[in-house]
Amino acid sequence: MNFRINQAVVTPIGEGVYQGEIYDSEPEDVRALVRVKLTPQSIPCLQHGNCLTPRATISGLWTFRESELK
């Protein structure tokens, strides 16, 4: 699925906004960068390995496989 920057998406930790793509060392491992507002559901996820902003206070950035997004 192709996403647009600033498109609303649903992630495994809640609703977020698609921010772009992140490329890993493996070319086929493209991840989606998503900003998610901090809620009681998403706050515990700040410590997960896919969180890029573990000290966030309002919203955080996570990477997900595109297949995880709706």
N, C-alpha and C positions, 0 to 999 in steps of 0.2 A: 504494500500500500504506500502511496506517496503522500507525505504530509507537507503542509505549508507552514512556514514560520508564523508564529502567533496563533496557530490553529488549536482550538480546545480539543483535548484528548482525555481519555480515561486510562489511568495506569493501575497497576496492582495495588497502589497505596492511596489512590484517590484521583480526583480530577486535577488536570494540569494544563499547561500551555507548552506546545512544541516549540523548542528554541533552535533546533538544527540537528546536524549529524556530527558524530565523533567517530573518527577512524582509528582503529587499533593497529597493532603491528601486522595483524592478519588482514589482508584486504577484504575478505568476505565477512569479517566481523565488524560491520558498521552498526553503531549504536545510536539511538535517538536521545537527544538531550532534552529533558523536560523540566520545567519549573513547576513545582507543586507548592501551594500555600500550606503552611504548617497548621495541622489540625491534630486532635487527639489520635487519629489514625496514622498520620504521617510522622509525627514527632519521634516515636520509637525507631523509625526507619532511618533517622539521621546517622545512625551508627553502622548501617549496612555498607558493604563494600562498593555498591554502585552510587553512593551519595558523594557528590563532589564538594558539598558545603556542610560539613558536620556541625559547624557552630552557628548555623543560620538561626535567625530569630523570627522572621516574618514568612519567608518562603525559601525553599531549598532547590538545588539542582541535582537531578538524578539521571543516570543513564539506564536505558531499557532497550531490549531487543524490540524492533518494530513490531514483531509478532505479538508482543505483550500489550500493545496499545490498541485502543478502540476509538 
